[in-house]
Amino acid sequence: MEGGCECGAVRYRLTDMPVTVNCCHCRDCQRITGSAFALNAMIESDRIAVTQGAPEMRSLEREGQGDTHAWRCAICETLLWADHPMMGDAARFVRIGTLDRAEALAPDAHYFVRSRHPWVTPPAGVPAFDTLPSDDTAIDLPPDRAARMAMLLRAGEQPGA
């Protein structure tokens, strides 16, 4: 899968399918995206290949969670992907809207539905959580993706992650 920023200065390719796709309704994601939620594809950091340009990393302090980093186009400032304090440097959360075929990825789960806008209703059959799920078994992923998720969660538990 390939994607890029609005102005075309930065292009990237995912070298594997995402581990999971989530729709996050937390207030941070609402503010960062300027929308009702963020649609994220979680993937290992080393499986994003920048094919054109150079995204600029910026640090953001998330209330009570420490710093997170976001990679944006330096020209149009499109948010391409970010990390998360729980995962350290192991994973990136690619903004689905930056993919050329964004419609190909549907959410595996909805997070922080306690702060979702009242007019947003997660589809029936898709897991929805008031906050983050308590463990990696809360979402029914195929075995290969579940194993990748477990590895990312372990990597995030390492000191200095």
C-alpha positions in Angstrom: 0.0 0.0 0.0 1.2 3.5 -0.9 0.4 6.9 0.4 1.6 10.5 0.7 0.9 14.0 1.8 -1.6 16.5 0.3 1.0 18.4 -1.7 2.8 15.3 -3.0 6.2 16.2 -1.6 6.3 13.1 0.7 5.4 9.6 -0.5 5.7 6.3 1.4 5.0 2.6 1.0 3.9 0.1 3.7 6.0 -3.0 3.2 3.5 -5.2 5.0 -0.2 -5.1 5.9 -1.0 -3.2 9.1 -1.1 -5.2 12.3 -4.5 -3.7 13.1 -6.6 -0.8 12.1 -8.4 1.3 14.8 -10.8 4.2 15.0 -9.8 6.3 18.0 -12.3 8.6 19.5 -10.1 10.0 22.2 -9.9 13.8 22.7 -6.2 13.9 21.7 -7.0 12.3 18.3 -10.0 14.6 17.8 -7.8 17.6 18.4 -4.8 16.4 16.3 -7.0 15.5 13.3 -9.5 18.3 13.7 -12.2 15.7 13.3 -14.5 13.3 15.3 -11.9 10.6 15.4 -8.6 9.3 13.9 -8.4 6.3 11.7 -5.1 4.6 12.3 -3.2 1.6 10.8 -0.8 0.3 13.4 2.4 -1.1 11.8 6.0 -1.9 12.8 8.2 1.2 12.4 10.6 -0.6 10.0 7.8 -1.5 7.6 7.2 2.1 6.5 9.5 3.0 3.5 9.7 6.7 2.6 10.0 6.7 -1.2 10.0 10.5 -1.8 10.8 13.5 0.3 11.5 13.5 4.0 8.8 13.7 6.7 9.6 16.0 9.6 9.3 14.7 13.1 7.7 16.8 15.7 7.3 16.1 19.4 4.0 16.5 21.2 3.3 16.3 24.9 0.2 14.2 25.6 -1.4 15.0 28.9 -0.4 12.3 31.4 1.2 10.0 28.8 4.5 11.6 28.0 5.8 12.7 24.7 4.6 11.3 21.4 6.2 12.0 18.0 4.4 12.9 14.8 5.8 12.8 11.3 4.4 15.5 8.9 5.2 16.9 5.5 7.4 20.0 6.1 5.6 21.8 3.3 1.8 21.1 3.6 2.0 19.8 7.2 -0.1 16.7 6.5 0.1 14.4 9.5 1.3 11.1 8.0 2.0 8.9 11.1 2.7 9.1 14.8 4.0 6.9 17.6 2.3 6.2 20.9 3.8 6.2 24.4 2.6 2.6 25.0 4.5 1.3 22.0 7.7 3.3 22.1 9.6 3.4 18.9 8.4 -0.1 17.8 5.2 0.9 16.0 3.8 3.7 14.0 0.2 4.7 13.6 -0.3 5.6 10.0 -3.2 8.0 9.3 -5.4 6.0 6.9 -6.5 9.1 5.0 -3.0 9.5 3.7 -3.1 6.2 1.9 -3.9 6.2 -1.8 -6.6 3.5 -1.3 -7.8 4.4 2.2 -11.1 2.7 1.6 -9.3 -0.7 1.6 -8.8 -0.7 5.4 -11.7 -0.9 7.8 -11.3 -0.6 11.5 -10.8 -3.8 13.6 -11.9 -1.9 16.7 -13.1 1.5 18.0 -11.3 2.9 21.1 -12.3 5.6 23.6 -16.0 5.4 22.5 -16.8 7.1 25.9 -15.7 10.3 24.2 -17.1 9.7 20.7 -19.4 12.2 19.2 -23.0 11.2 19.8 -23.7 11.0 16.0 -20.9 8.5 15.5 -22.0 4.9 16.0 -19.5 2.1 15.5 -20.8 -0.6 13.2 -22.4 -3.8 14.7 -19.9 -6.6 15.0 -16.9 -4.3 15.4 -15.4 -4.3 19.0 -15.8 -1.0 20.8 -14.0 -0.1 24.0 -14.5 2.8 26.5 -10.7 3.2 26.6 -7.9 1.0 25.3 -8.4 -2.7 25.6 -6.7 -4.3 28.6 -4.7 -6.8 26.6 -3.9 -7.9 23.0 -6.5 -10.6 23.0 -9.4 -8.2 23.1 -9.5 -7.9 19.3 -9.9 -11.1 17.3 -7.0 -10.9 14.9 -5.7 -13.6 12.5 -2.8 -15.6 14.1 0.0 -13.8 12.2 -1.3 -10.4 13.1 -2.0 -11.4 16.7 1.7 -12.5 17.0 2.9 -9.2 15.5 0.7 -7.3 18.0 2.1 -9.3 20.9 5.6 -8.5 19.8 4.9 -4.8 19.6 3.3 -4.8 23.0 6.3 -6.5 24.5 8.6 -4.1 22.7 6.7 -1.2 24.3 7.2 -2.6 27.8 11.0 -2.4 27.4 12.9 0.3 29.3 13.5 3.3 27.1 11.0 2.1 24.5 
